[in-house]
Amino acid sequence: MIAVGAEPAAVLRWAYESYPRVAIVASFQAESSVIIDIASKIRSDIHVLTLDTGRLPQETHDMIDRLRERYRIEIDAVQPDPEEVRAMVAANGTNLFYSSIELRRLCCDVRKSRPLDRVLRGYDAWITGVRREQAVTRADTPVVAVDTEHGGIAKIAPLAGWSKQQVWDYIREHDLPYHSLYDQGYTSIGCAPCTRATGAGEDERAGRWWWEQGGVKECGLHWRAAQ
């Protein structure tokens, strides 16, 4: 097992040595830039997946292209099942997420959680950019965990203990590409209709589903509502 407090590079090296099939699941926020850069220095054949929900901002697609070109890597854009999307939209409308927390979670489930469930069946471990500092719901994030939601594969968060400052210090030190919406005041970036810039003093994830009052600011990939 990886040592407590190990640096992200050591965690990633351990992951690639310990598991034959490892996927980096990238949202192309700042953390993704750091993880892909570190991983690319460990091995040349990294597998990068992203969830193309069908509602991503153009700036995210631009960022994907920039990283693909810089690192000469393939990025698998995993899309939701078209029939599941069609049925959801037919029953609830294109912008169902504004109607209720339950319908917003349904949209996240169809466009993100279910596609991730399907694609991870081919892997032994997945790497995520989740950090404890990002939200109360992520405060106890372990660096390595057994992911019972995905068949017991390993879920690895090499940046779990890093601060936002550390992430950006790394980006600047290594002159990494980063998502252009950060320069427009965004501090967390998801689907275009569900993300806005944040103001002074607002929580890092305040721009996600900002119209919801009292709801958990999570889509379901790293937190599941009680059944």
Z-matrix of the N, CA and C atoms (Angstrom, degrees):
N
C 1 1.466
C 2 1.527 1 109.39
N 3 1.298 2 115.50 1 149.43
C 4 1.451 3 120.94 2 -179.10
C 5 1.531 4 110.08 3 -68.47
N 6 1.323 5 116.50 4 144.67
C 7 1.462 6 121.44 5 -178.08
C 8 1.530 7 110.83 6 -68.18
N 9 1.318 8 116.23 7 145.52
C 10 1.462 9 121.66 8 176.57
C 11 1.532 10 108.71 9 -62.30
N 12 1.323 11 116.24 10 133.03
C 13 1.447 12 120.60 11 178.35
C 14 1.512 13 114.85 12 81.23
N 15 1.333 14 117.60 13 10.80
C 16 1.458 15 121.07 14 -179.70
C 17 1.523 16 110.76 15 -64.13
N 18 1.304 17 115.95 16 145.60
C 19 1.458 18 121.06 17 178.30
C 20 1.530 19 110.22 18 -69.05
N 21 1.344 20 117.16 19 154.39
C 22 1.465 21 120.18 20 -178.13
C 23 1.522 22 114.15 21 -52.21
N 24 1.329 23 118.10 22 -39.76
C 25 1.468 24 119.89 23 179.91
C 26 1.525 25 111.03 24 -61.74
N 27 1.337 26 116.63 25 -40.64
C 28 1.463 27 120.45 26 178.57
C 29 1.520 28 110.90 27 -66.90
N 30 1.324 29 116.63 28 -38.67
C 31 1.469 30 120.77 29 178.99
C 32 1.528 31 109.90 30 -63.65
N 33 1.323 32 116.55 31 -45.76
C 34 1.462 33 119.89 32 -178.96
C 35 1.527 34 110.98 33 -66.83
N 36 1.308 35 117.50 34 -40.57
C 37 1.463 36 119.87 35 178.32
C 38 1.524 37 110.14 36 -61.56
N 39 1.325 38 116.21 37 -43.21
C 40 1.467 39 120.72 38 177.59
C 41 1.525 40 110.96 39 -61.70
N 42 1.332 41 116.93 40 -41.87
C 43 1.467 42 120.68 41 -179.13
C 44 1.522 43 111.22 42 -60.64
N 45 1.333 44 116.06 43 -45.19
C 46 1.462 45 119.30 44 -178.70
C 47 1.525 46 112.53 45 -70.57
N 48 1.324 47 116.62 46 -27.66
C 49 1.464 48 119.77 47 176.53
C 50 1.526 49 112.32 48 -79.18
N 51 1.330 50 116.90 49 -25.07
C 52 1.464 51 121.38 50 -172.91
C 53 1.528 52 113.80 51 -94.09
N 54 1.332 53 117.60 52 -27.27
C 55 1.460 54 120.86 53 -174.52
C 56 1.525 55 110.75 54 -126.45
N 57 1.338 56 117.51 55 133.17
C 58 1.461 57 119.33 56 -177.57
C 59 1.525 58 114.10 57 -72.69
N 60 1.318 59 117.14 58 -30.68
C 61 1.473 60 120.13 59 -176.57
C 62 1.527 61 108.98 60 -124.72
N 63 1.339 62 115.11 61 104.94
C 64 1.463 63 121.72 62 -175.09
C 65 1.520 64 109.41 63 -122.17
N 66 1.337 65 116.33 64 133.26
C 67 1.463 66 121.32 65 177.79
C 68 1.518 67 110.01 66 -119.24
N 69 1.327 68 116.09 67 133.38
C 70 1.462 69 121.02 68 167.48
C 71 1.517 70 106.49 69 -88.67
N 72 1.326 71 117.32 70 120.63
C 73 1.464 72 121.08 71 177.41
C 74 1.527 73 107.10 72 -100.28
N 75 1.323 74 115.52 73 108.65
C 76 1.458 75 121.85 74 -170.07
C 77 1.521 76 111.93 75 -109.25
N 78 1.325 77 115.48 76 136.52
C 79 1.465 78 121.36 77 172.56
C 80 1.525 79 110.75 78 -100.14
N 81 1.337 80 115.56 79 -8.27
C 82 1.463 81 124.14 80 179.99
C 83 1.520 82 113.20 81 67.44
N 84 1.345 83 114.01 82 28.82
C 85 1.443 84 120.21 83 164.13
C 86 1.535 85 107.30 84 -85.37
N 87 1.318 86 117.26 85 -173.93
C 88 1.459 87 121.03 86 -173.01
C 89 1.524 88 112.28 87 -58.01
N 90 1.320 89 116.81 88 -39.51
C 91 1.460 90 120.64 89 -177.85
C 92 1.522 91 111.73 90 -62.58
N 93 1.329 92 116.99 91 -35.57
C 94 1.462 93 120.08 92 178.86
C 95 1.519 94 111.22 93 -62.95
N 96 1.324 95 116.80 94 -39.88
C 97 1.465 96 120.35 95 178.51
C 98 1.519 97 110.65 96 -58.47
N 99 1.328 98 116.21 97 -44.18
C 100 1.461 99 120.90 98 -178.50
C 101 1.525 100 111.10 99 -66.34
N 102 1.325 101 116.77 100 -48.13
C 103 1.464 102 120.43 101 -176.60
C 104 1.525 103 111.16 102 -63.61
N 105 1.321 104 117.57 103 -44.63
C 106 1.463 105 120.18 104 -179.73
C 107 1.520 106 110.92 105 -64.07
N 108 1.330 107 117.29 106 -38.85
C 109 1.455 108 120.03 107 179.02
C 110 1.524 109 110.77 108 -63.89
N 111 1.325 110 117.23 109 -47.71
C 112 1.467 111 120.17 110 -178.97
C 113 1.526 112 110.49 111 -64.50
N 114 1.333 113 116.63 112 -45.12
C 115 1.464 114 120.63 113 -178.02
C 116 1.521 115 111.45 114 -62.81
N 117 1.319 116 116.86 115 -37.30
C 118 1.464 117 120.40 116 -178.55
C 119 1.521 118 112.22 117 -66.79
N 120 1.322 119 116.55 118 -20.59
C 121 1.468 120 120.48 119 177.35
C 122 1.526 121 111.41 120 -84.71
N 123 1.319 122 116.78 121 -13.77
C 124 1.453 123 121.86 122 179.43
C 125 1.520 124 111.22 123 -91.84
N 126 1.342 125 115.52 124 -40.85
C 127 1.466 126 119.71 125 177.95
C 128 1.519 127 110.15 126 -153.52
N 129 1.306 128 115.68 127 155.40
C 130 1.466 129 120.85 128 -174.84
C 131 1.522 130 113.55 129 -89.51
N 132 1.325 131 117.14 130 -16.52
C 133 1.472 132 120.37 131 -173.73
C 134 1.526 133 112.24 132 -106.10
N 135 1.335 134 117.11 133 44.72
C 136 1.465 135 118.98 134 -179.52
C 137 1.527 136 110.45 135 -69.43
N 138 1.325 137 115.38 136 146.31
C 139 1.457 138 122.13 137 178.14
C 140 1.525 139 108.17 138 -104.06
N 141 1.314 140 117.06 139 119.83
C 142 1.458 141 121.75 140 -179.06
C 143 1.520 142 109.09 141 -117.47
N 144 1.323 143 115.67 142 126.88
C 145 1.465 144 122.69 143 176.46
C 146 1.520 145 108.60 144 -114.44
N 147 1.317 146 116.35 145 148.55
C 148 1.459 147 120.51 146 170.21
C 149 1.513 148 108.79 147 -140.64
N 150 1.305 149 116.26 148 153.40
C 151 1.464 150 121.51 149 -178.70
C 152 1.524 151 109.04 150 -96.38
N 153 1.311 152 115.59 151 105.23
C 154 1.467 153 121.40 152 178.00
C 155 1.521 154 107.79 153 -88.77
N 156 1.309 155 115.56 154 92.11
C 157 1.460 156 122.09 155 -172.19
C 158 1.526 157 114.16 156 -70.55
N 159 1.318 158 116.47 157 -15.67
C 160 1.462 159 120.29 158 -172.48
C 161 1.518 160 112.86 159 90.37
N 162 1.347 161 116.56 160 -4.17
C 163 1.469 162 121.14 161 -179.96
C 164 1.531 163 111.82 162 -127.58
N 165 1.314 164 117.39 163 18.06
C 166 1.461 165 120.03 164 -178.75
C 167 1.523 166 111.09 165 -73.04
N 168 1.339 167 117.93 166 148.32
C 169 1.460 168 120.18 167 174.79
C 170 1.522 169 110.28 168 -67.76
N 171 1.323 170 116.39 169 152.94
C 172 1.459 171 120.67 170 179.13
C 173 1.528 172 111.11 171 -58.07
N 174 1.313 173 116.73 172 -33.30
C 175 1.460 174 120.81 173 -179.78
C 176 1.532 175 112.36 174 -60.68
N 177 1.334 176 117.02 175 -30.32
C 178 1.466 177 119.42 176 176.99
C 179 1.525 178 110.40 177 -70.22
N 180 1.324 179 117.11 178 -41.74
C 181 1.467 180 119.80 179 176.88
C 182 1.526 181 110.56 180 -63.13
N 183 1.325 182 116.93 181 -37.59
C 184 1.461 183 120.64 182 177.22
C 185 1.525 184 110.77 183 -63.11
N 186 1.332 185 115.80 184 -40.57
C 187 1.459 186 120.84 185 179.89
C 188 1.532 187 110.99 186 -65.39
N 189 1.315 188 116.90 187 -40.21
C 190 1.465 189 121.14 188 176.98
C 191 1.522 190 110.13 189 -57.67
N 192 1.319 191 116.23 190 -45.62
C 193 1.464 192 120.37 191 -179.75
C 194 1.526 193 111.77 192 -63.54
N 195 1.328 194 116.25 193 -39.40
C 196 1.470 195 119.79 194 -179.48
C 197 1.529 196 111.38 195 -63.17
N 198 1.332 197 116.85 196 -42.51
C 199 1.464 198 119.50 197 -179.90
C 200 1.522 199 111.14 198 -72.90
N 201 1.319 200 116.81 199 -36.78
C 202 1.465 201 119.86 200 176.66
C 203 1.534 202 110.85 201 -58.65
N 204 1.318 203 115.41 202 -43.29
C 205 1.462 204 120.03 203 -178.61
C 206 1.530 205 112.05 204 -72.31
N 207 1.325 206 116.98 205 -40.44
C 208 1.469 207 119.88 206 -177.56
C 209 1.522 208 111.94 207 -65.16
N 210 1.353 209 116.35 208 -44.78
C 211 1.457 210 119.83 209 -173.68
C 212 1.522 211 113.79 210 -100.14
N 213 1.334 212 117.22 211 -2.60
C 214 1.463 213 121.67 212 -179.86
C 215 1.524 214 110.85 213 53.72
N 216 1.326 215 114.52 214 49.75
C 217 1.463 216 120.49 215 -178.98
C 218 1.526 217 110.14 216 -119.36
N 219 1.312 218 115.46 217 156.46
C 220 1.457 219 120.99 218 172.15
C 221 1.521 220 108.51 219 -87.36
N 222 1.321 221 116.47 220 137.91
C 223 1.460 222 121.82 221 177.30
C 224 1.520 223 107.51 222 -122.57
N 225 1.309 224 115.87 223 116.66
C 226 1.464 225 121.96 224 -177.15
C 227 1.525 226 109.13 225 -86.30
N 228 1.326 227 116.81 226 109.93
C 229 1.466 228 121.94 227 178.43
C 230 1.524 229 108.81 228 -87.02
N 231 1.324 230 115.55 229 105.21
C 232 1.460 231 122.19 230 -175.41
C 233 1.528 232 108.98 231 -87.16
N 234 1.314 233 116.31 232 124.57
C 235 1.459 234 121.15 233 -175.03
C 236 1.526 235 111.73 234 -108.49
N 237 1.322 236 117.67 235 154.27
C 238 1.466 237 120.45 236 177.76
C 239 1.519 238 111.46 237 -69.49
N 240 1.309 239 115.88 238 162.39
C 241 1.461 240 121.70 239 177.30
C 242 1.532 241 108.75 240 -66.92
N 243 1.339 242 119.33 241 121.35
C 244 1.467 243 121.12 242 -176.70
C 245 1.518 244 113.71 243 -57.84
N 246 1.321 245 117.22 244 -35.98
C 247 1.459 246 119.87 245 -179.15
C 248 1.528 247 111.04 246 -70.84
N 249 1.326 248 117.05 247 -36.95
C 250 1.459 249 119.56 248 177.12
C 251 1.526 250 110.48 249 -65.23
N 252 1.333 251 116.94 250 -41.16
C 253 1.464 252 120.61 251 177.31
C 254 1.525 253 110.22 252 -64.32
N 255 1.330 254 116.75 253 -45.15
C 256 1.468 255 120.51 254 -178.77
C 257 1.520 256 111.09 255 -58.85
N 258 1.342 257 116.71 256 -46.73
C 259 1.460 258 120.77 257 -178.19
C 260 1.532 259 110.70 258 -64.92
N 261 1.324 260 117.15 259 -41.36
C 262 1.465 261 121.02 260 179.83
C 263 1.524 262 111.12 261 -62.95
N 264 1.331 263 116.48 262 -47.25
C 265 1.460 264 120.73 263 -178.60
C 266 1.525 265 111.22 264 -67.95
N 267 1.328 266 117.39 265 -38.59
C 268 1.462 267 120.68 266 179.13
C 269 1.523 268 111.22 267 -61.46
N 270 1.317 269 116.62 268 -37.87
C 271 1.463 270 121.15 269 -177.27
C 272 1.523 271 113.21 270 -82.90
N 273 1.349 272 117.16 271 -29.51
C 274 1.468 273 119.33 272 -169.15
C 275 1.520 274 115.47 273 -128.53
N 276 1.326 275 117.85 274 -6.63
C 277 1.456 276 120.71 275 -179.57
C 278 1.520 277 112.55 276 93.58
N 279 1.326 278 115.77 277 161.85
C 280 1.458 279 121.45 278 -177.40
C 281 1.516 280 112.23 279 -65.48
N 282 1.317 281 117.11 280 -38.06
C 283 1.467 282 121.75 281 -176.92
C 284 1.523 283 111.77 282 -107.16
N 285 1.309 284 115.91 283 45.12
C 286 1.465 285 121.64 284 -176.49
C 287 1.518 286 112.70 285 -59.90
N 288 1.333 287 116.72 286 -27.16
C 289 1.466 288 120.98 287 -175.39
C 290 1.515 289 113.02 288 -62.46
N 291 1.336 290 118.46 289 -22.23
C 292 1.465 291 120.63 290 178.17
C 293 1.535 292 112.64 291 -77.99
N 294 1.322 293 117.07 292 -14.49
C 295 1.473 294 120.94 293 -172.46
C 296 1.517 295 113.61 294 -79.67
N 297 1.315 296 117.66 295 -38.56
C 298 1.464 297 120.84 296 -178.74
C 299 1.521 298 109.50 297 -164.90
N 300 1.323 299 116.10 298 160.63
C 301 1.464 300 120.79 299 176.93
C 302 1.517 301 109.73 300 -62.64
N 303 1.335 302 116.85 301 -37.93
C 304 1.459 303 120.56 302 -178.38
C 305 1.527 304 111.29 303 -63.17
N 306 1.335 305 116.50 304 -42.48
C 307 1.459 306 119.57 305 179.66
C 308 1.521 307 111.12 306 -72.83
N 309 1.321 308 117.60 307 -32.99
C 310 1.462 309 119.33 308 175.01
C 311 1.521 310 110.01 309 -63.11
N 312 1.324 311 117.08 310 -43.03
C 313 1.459 312 119.84 311 178.67
C 314 1.528 313 111.09 312 -65.94
N 315 1.324 314 117.00 313 -34.09
C 316 1.465 315 119.90 314 175.82
C 317 1.523 316 110.05 315 -61.71
N 318 1.325 317 116.71 316 -45.30
C 319 1.461 318 120.87 317 179.73
C 320 1.525 319 110.67 318 -61.28
N 321 1.323 320 117.02 319 -44.71
C 322 1.464 321 121.26 320 177.16
C 323 1.533 322 110.85 321 -61.59
N 324 1.311 323 116.10 322 -38.64
C 325 1.456 324 120.77 323 -178.93
C 326 1.529 325 110.55 324 -64.85
N 327 1.326 326 115.89 325 -47.85
C 328 1.471 327 120.63 326 -177.78
C 329 1.528 328 111.17 327 -68.19
N 330 1.317 329 117.00 328 -41.97
C 331 1.464 330 120.39 329 -172.64
C 332 1.532 331 114.02 330 -88.81
N 333 1.352 332 116.85 331 -18.94
C 334 1.459 333 118.67 332 -175.20
C 335 1.528 334 112.91 333 -127.33
N 336 1.338 335 116.72 334 -58.63
C 337 1.460 336 119.40 335 -171.85
C 338 1.522 337 112.99 336 -65.49
N 339 1.318 338 117.69 337 -45.76
C 340 1.465 339 119.85 338 -178.98
C 341 1.522 340 111.89 339 -65.50
N 342 1.337 341 119.33 340 -44.83
C 343 1.474 342 118.22 341 176.26
C 344 1.527 343 112.90 342 -60.16
N 345 1.344 344 116.72 343 -38.82
C 346 1.457 345 119.06 344 177.96
C 347 1.522 346 110.64 345 -64.82
N 348 1.332 347 117.06 346 -42.73
C 349 1.459 348 120.80 347 177.57
C 350 1.526 349 110.71 348 -54.32
N 351 1.327 350 116.03 349 -45.24
C 352 1.456 351 120.17 350 -176.59
C 353 1.528 352 112.07 351 -67.43
N 354 1.321 353 116.76 352 -45.72
C 355 1.464 354 119.20 353 -173.77
C 356 1.522 355 112.21 354 -73.33
N 357 1.322 356 118.53 355 -30.01
C 358 1.462 357 119.95 356 -177.57
C 359 1.526 358 113.10 357 -74.48
N 360 1.324 359 117.00 358 -9.25
C 361 1.469 360 118.96 359 177.66
C 362 1.528 361 112.16 360 -63.15
N 363 1.314 362 116.79 361 -16.83
C 364 1.457 363 119.79 362 179.34
C 365 1.513 364 114.16 363 -95.68
N 366 1.342 365 118.13 364 9.58
C 367 1.463 366 121.31 365 -175.16
C 368 1.528 367 112.35 366 -127.00
N 369 1.329 368 114.43 367 159.29
C 370 1.467 369 121.47 368 177.22
C 371 1.521 370 112.10 369 -98.83
N 372 1.346 371 116.62 370 -19.21
C 373 1.465 372 121.36 371 -179.20
C 374 1.518 373 108.98 372 -157.64
N 375 1.336 374 115.46 373 150.33
C 376 1.461 375 118.56 374 173.19
C 377 1.520 376 110.20 375 -132.48
N 378 1.325 377 113.98 376 148.09
C 379 1.460 378 122.26 377 -175.39
C 380 1.520 379 108.81 378 -111.43
N 381 1.311 380 115.67 379 131.86
C 382 1.461 381 122.01 380 -177.52
C 383 1.524 382 110.48 381 -127.58
N 384 1.324 383 116.70 382 156.03
C 385 1.456 384 121.61 383 179.62
C 386 1.520 385 114.75 384 -92.78
N 387 1.306 386 118.01 385 14.42
C 388 1.469 387 121.30 386 -178.79
C 389 1.536 388 110.78 387 -60.20
N 390 1.332 389 114.96 388 137.19
C 391 1.470 390 122.12 389 175.93
C 392 1.524 391 109.97 390 -123.45
N 393 1.302 392 117.60 391 146.79
C 394 1.473 393 121.87 392 -178.86
C 395 1.522 394 112.06 393 -63.51
N 396 1.303 395 117.02 394 -32.44
C 397 1.456 396 121.98 395 -175.19
C 398 1.530 397 112.52 396 -72.13
N 399 1.328 398 118.21 397 -15.91
C 400 1.464 399 121.32 398 -172.64
C 401 1.526 400 114.06 399 -66.98
N 402 1.335 401 117.15 400 -34.45
C 403 1.465 402 119.91 401 -175.31
C 404 1.525 403 110.02 402 -165.09
N 405 1.318 404 115.83 403 158.58
C 406 1.468 405 120.79 404 177.07
C 407 1.520 406 110.54 405 -58.73
N 408 1.334 407 116.51 406 -37.77
C 409 1.463 408 121.12 407 -179.19
C 410 1.524 409 112.30 408 -66.44
N 411 1.339 410 117.45 409 -13.14
C 412 1.458 411 121.18 410 -177.64
C 413 1.524 412 112.60 411 -113.18
N 414 1.316 413 116.11 412 5.46
C 415 1.464 414 121.33 413 -172.57
C 416 1.525 415 113.71 414 -62.77
N 417 1.316 416 117.76 415 -26.53
C 418 1.461 417 121.11 416 -178.01
C 419 1.526 418 112.56 417 -104.76
N 420 1.316 419 117.36 418 17.41
C 421 1.462 420 121.20 419 -177.04
C 422 1.528 421 111.46 420 -58.22
N 423 1.347 422 117.94 421 120.87
C 424 1.461 423 119.83 422 175.93
C 425 1.529 424 110.63 423 -80.42
N 426 1.297 425 116.86 424 156.81
C 427 1.460 426 120.10 425 176.55
C 428 1.527 427 110.18 426 -68.67
N 429 1.319 428 116.24 427 -38.64
C 430 1.470 429 121.58 428 177.60
C 431 1.521 430 108.25 429 -132.58
N 432 1.319 431 115.35 430 133.23
C 433 1.465 432 119.88 431 179.24
C 434 1.518 433 109.69 432 -145.93
N 435 1.323 434 115.20 433 157.04
C 436 1.467 435 121.08 434 170.58
C 437 1.519 436 107.18 435 -82.30
N 438 1.303 437 117.13 436 121.34
C 439 1.460 438 121.81 437 -175.73
C 440 1.531 439 109.48 438 -92.14
N 441 1.317 440 115.37 439 92.98
C 442 1.466 441 120.16 440 -178.29
C 443 1.523 442 112.36 441 -68.61
N 444 1.335 443 117.37 442 -21.19
C 445 1.462 444 120.96 443 178.51
C 446 1.531 445 111.84 444 -70.99
N 447 1.336 446 115.67 445 -20.13
C 448 1.465 447 119.69 446 -176.50
C 449 1.523 448 111.30 447 -127.54
N 450 1.314 449 115.19 448 49.94
C 451 1.456 450 120.90 449 171.77
C 452 1.505 451 116.27 450 73.17
N 453 1.335 452 117.01 451 17.16
C 454 1.452 453 119.42 452 176.46
C 455 1.516 454 114.87 453 83.54
N 456 1.339 455 117.73 454 14.05
C 457 1.457 456 119.37 455 175.57
C 458 1.530 457 109.11 456 -73.42
N 459 1.316 458 117.08 457 170.12
C 460 1.463 459 120.70 458 -179.38
C 461 1.523 460 110.57 459 -83.17
N 462 1.318 461 115.90 460 138.71
C 463 1.458 462 122.35 461 173.27
C 464 1.523 463 106.63 462 -114.53
N 465 1.333 464 116.08 463 122.44
C 466 1.454 465 121.12 464 -170.92
C 467 1.525 466 109.80 465 -121.73
N 468 1.327 467 115.76 466 126.49
C 469 1.470 468 122.17 467 -178.65
C 470 1.530 469 108.27 468 -121.40
N 471 1.326 470 117.99 469 82.42
C 472 1.469 471 120.13 470 -173.80
C 473 1.520 472 114.86 471 -64.61
N 474 1.346 473 116.97 472 -21.26
C 475 1.465 474 120.68 473 179.79
C 476 1.524 475 112.30 474 -100.33
N 477 1.320 476 117.97 475 13.43
C 478 1.469 477 121.59 476 -174.18
C 479 1.521 478 112.58 477 -51.46
N 480 1.316 479 117.33 478 -41.10
C 481 1.461 480 120.83 479 -176.57
C 482 1.518 481 115.02 480 -91.20
N 483 1.307 482 117.38 481 0.49
C 484 1.463 483 120.58 482 -178.44
C 485 1.524 484 111.66 483 -81.59
N 486 1.318 485 114.81 484 149.92
C 487 1.461 486 120.98 485 173.36
C 488 1.523 487 109.45 486 -89.06
N 489 1.316 488 115.80 487 166.22
C 490 1.460 489 121.15 488 173.96
C 491 1.526 490 110.05 489 -57.83
N 492 1.333 491 116.56 490 -39.89
C 493 1.465 492 121.04 491 -179.70
C 494 1.527 493 111.38 492 -61.50
N 495 1.323 494 116.89 493 -41.92
C 496 1.456 495 119.85 494 178.85
C 497 1.523 496 111.97 495 -62.51
N 498 1.328 497 115.88 496 -39.84
C 499 1.469 498 120.16 497 178.61
C 500 1.523 499 110.30 498 -60.22
N 501 1.329 500 115.79 499 -48.82
C 502 1.460 501 119.32 500 -177.18
C 503 1.525 502 112.69 501 -72.96
N 504 1.311 503 117.46 502 -29.81
C 505 1.461 504 119.70 503 174.57
C 506 1.532 505 109.87 504 -62.92
N 507 1.324 506 116.10 505 -40.71
C 508 1.468 507 120.03 506 179.35
C 509 1.524 508 110.51 507 -65.87
N 510 1.328 509 116.51 508 -43.77
C 511 1.465 510 120.79 509 179.79
C 512 1.523 511 110.85 510 -58.81
N 513 1.320 512 116.38 511 -44.57
C 514 1.469 513 119.93 512 -177.74
C 515 1.531 514 111.49 513 -72.29
N 516 1.320 515 116.11 514 -39.97
C 517 1.464 516 119.74 515 -179.44
C 518 1.525 517 111.83 516 -61.95
N 519 1.325 518 116.15 517 -36.90
C 520 1.462 519 120.81 518 -176.05
C 521 1.531 520 112.84 519 -103.41
N 522 1.332 521 116.46 520 6.62
C 523 1.462 522 122.16 521 177.28
C 524 1.530 523 111.59 522 52.64
N 525 1.321 524 115.58 523 51.53
C 526 1.461 525 120.58 524 -177.23
C 527 1.523 526 111.35 525 -84.62
N 528 1.323 527 117.49 526 150.79
C 529 1.462 528 120.34 527 170.05
C 530 1.527 529 109.10 528 -64.38
N 531 1.324 530 116.72 529 146.29
C 532 1.459 531 119.62 530 174.24
C 533 1.522 532 109.05 531 -142.27
N 534 1.310 533 115.81 532 160.36
C 535 1.464 534 123.29 533 -174.94
C 536 1.529 535 110.14 534 -61.69
N 537 1.330 536 116.98 535 128.80
C 538 1.468 537 120.88 536 -174.53
C 539 1.522 538 113.77 537 -66.96
N 540 1.334 539 118.55 538 -20.00
C 541 1.468 540 119.70 539 179.82
C 542 1.528 541 112.55 540 -68.13
N 543 1.339 542 117.96 541 -19.44
C 544 1.462 543 119.07 542 174.99
C 545 1.526 544 110.48 543 -60.93
N 546 1.310 545 116.57 544 -33.63
C 547 1.465 546 120.01 545 -179.73
C 548 1.526 547 112.28 546 -74.09
N 549 1.340 548 116.46 547 -7.54
C 550 1.466 549 121.40 548 177.47
C 551 1.522 550 111.93 549 -106.45
N 552 1.329 551 116.75 550 14.75
C 553 1.459 552 120.75 551 174.92
C 554 1.508 553 115.89 552 95.15
N 555 1.327 554 117.92 553 5.38
C 556 1.464 555 120.42 554 177.10
C 557 1.525 556 109.16 555 -78.44
N 558 1.330 557 116.38 556 143.50
C 559 1.461 558 120.53 557 176.90
C 560 1.522 559 111.95 558 -121.75
N 561 1.319 560 118.07 559 -10.48
C 562 1.458 561 124.31 560 173.13
C 563 1.523 562 106.11 561 -151.06
N 564 1.333 563 117.24 562 133.67
C 565 1.456 564 120.53 563 -169.02
C 566 1.519 565 110.84 564 -127.13
N 567 1.333 566 115.35 565 124.19
C 568 1.457 567 120.95 566 176.61
C 569 1.514 568 110.07 567 -131.54
N 570 1.324 569 117.33 568 -133.67
C 571 1.461 570 121.41 569 178.07
C 572 1.532 571 109.59 570 -71.16
N 573 1.328 572 115.41 571 148.68
C 574 1.466 573 120.11 572 -174.82
C 575 1.530 574 114.00 573 -57.56
N 576 1.352 575 119.80 574 -46.23
C 577 1.467 576 118.41 575 -177.51
C 578 1.519 577 114.06 576 -71.65
N 579 1.336 578 116.38 577 -13.20
C 580 1.465 579 120.67 578 -171.87
C 581 1.518 580 113.14 579 -112.11
N 582 1.338 581 117.37 580 12.55
C 583 1.452 582 121.43 581 -176.17
C 584 1.522 583 110.22 582 -136.79
N 585 1.317 584 116.06 583 136.19
C 586 1.468 585 120.69 584 173.98
C 587 1.519 586 108.58 585 -136.03
N 588 1.325 587 115.55 586 168.85
C 589 1.465 588 120.23 587 174.10
C 590 1.530 589 109.45 588 -67.88
N 591 1.311 590 116.44 589 156.90
C 592 1.466 591 120.65 590 177.95
C 593 1.524 592 110.03 591 -108.25
N 594 1.317 593 114.65 592 156.25
C 595 1.455 594 120.59 593 -179.63
C 596 1.515 595 112.10 594 -99.81
N 597 1.314 596 116.23 595 174.35
C 598 1.463 597 122.21 596 -179.80
C 599 1.528 598 110.46 597 -57.53
N 600 1.310 599 116.77 598 130.42
C 601 1.448 600 122.01 599 177.24
C 602 1.512 601 115.48 600 83.86
N 603 1.327 602 117.50 601 -4.79
C 604 1.465 603 119.86 602 179.62
C 605 1.525 604 110.49 603 -79.90
N 606 1.320 605 115.04 604 152.95
C 607 1.449 606 122.14 605 176.03
C 608 1.523 607 110.17 606 -61.03
N 609 1.328 608 116.28 607 151.92
C 610 1.469 609 121.68 608 -177.31
C 611 1.523 610 112.69 609 -56.53
N 612 1.339 611 117.39 610 -33.26
C 613 1.459 612 120.77 611 -178.35
C 614 1.533 613 112.66 612 -103.51
N 615 1.327 614 117.03 613 15.94
C 616 1.465 615 120.70 614 -178.46
C 617 1.526 616 112.38 615 -65.03
N 618 1.312 617 117.22 616 -23.86
C 619 1.456 618 120.56 617 179.87
C 620 1.509 619 114.73 618 -81.23
N 621 1.313 620 117.10 619 -3.23
C 622 1.460 621 121.42 620 177.96
C 623 1.521 622 108.59 621 -92.91
N 624 1.352 623 117.56 622 124.60
C 625 1.467 624 123.13 623 178.62
C 626 1.526 625 110.65 624 48.34
N 627 1.321 626 115.02 625 48.52
C 628 1.471 627 122.29 626 -171.43
C 629 1.521 628 113.38 627 -62.05
N 630 1.321 629 118.54 628 -20.63
C 631 1.465 630 121.67 629 -178.52
C 632 1.528 631 112.28 630 -78.10
N 633 1.334 632 117.72 631 -14.07
C 634 1.456 633 120.78 632 -179.48
C 635 1.523 634 110.55 633 -78.71
N 636 1.286 635 116.26 634 136.39
C 637 1.456 636 121.79 635 178.44
C 638 1.526 637 109.37 636 -108.87
N 639 1.319 638 116.01 637 114.87
C 640 1.456 639 120.46 638 175.44
C 641 1.514 640 115.30 639 84.81
N 642 1.322 641 117.76 640 -0.50
C 643 1.455 642 119.78 641 -179.87
C 644 1.524 643 111.78 642 -83.40
N 645 1.318 644 116.02 643 158.38
C 646 1.462 645 121.57 644 176.16
C 647 1.516 646 108.57 645 -74.98
N 648 1.318 647 117.30 646 129.30
C 649 1.464 648 121.98 647 -177.30
C 650 1.527 649 110.62 648 -83.59
N 651 1.316 650 116.02 649 63.90
C 652 1.454 651 122.53 650 178.70
C 653 1.524 652 109.28 651 -138.35
N 654 1.337 653 115.64 652 151.18
C 655 1.471 654 119.25 653 -179.58
C 656 1.511 655 112.49 654 -94.06
N 657 1.336 656 117.27 655 -20.41
C 658 1.460 657 120.24 656 -178.09
C 659 1.509 658 113.34 657 120.64
N 660 1.314 659 118.34 658 -11.22
C 661 1.457 660 120.37 659 178.39
C 662 1.515 661 112.12 660 -70.32
N 663 1.325 662 116.88 661 -33.36
C 664 1.459 663 121.18 662 -176.58
C 665 1.531 664 112.62 663 -122.47
N 666 1.309 665 115.46 664 5.27
C 667 1.470 666 120.55 665 179.62
C 668 1.517 667 107.64 666 -157.50
N 669 1.320 668 117.66 667 134.51
C 670 1.456 669 121.97 668 178.84
C 671 1.519 670 110.13 669 -117.14
N 672 1.321 671 115.64 670 133.51
C 673 1.461 672 120.53 671 177.67
C 674 1.526 673 109.47 672 -63.87
N 675 1.334 674 116.20 673 147.47
C 676 1.458 675 120.43 674 178.09
C 677 1.519 676 109.42 675 -63.04
N 678 1.308 677 114.89 676 136.31
C 679 1.469 678 120.52 677 -179.07
C 680 1.523 679 110.56 678 -83.80
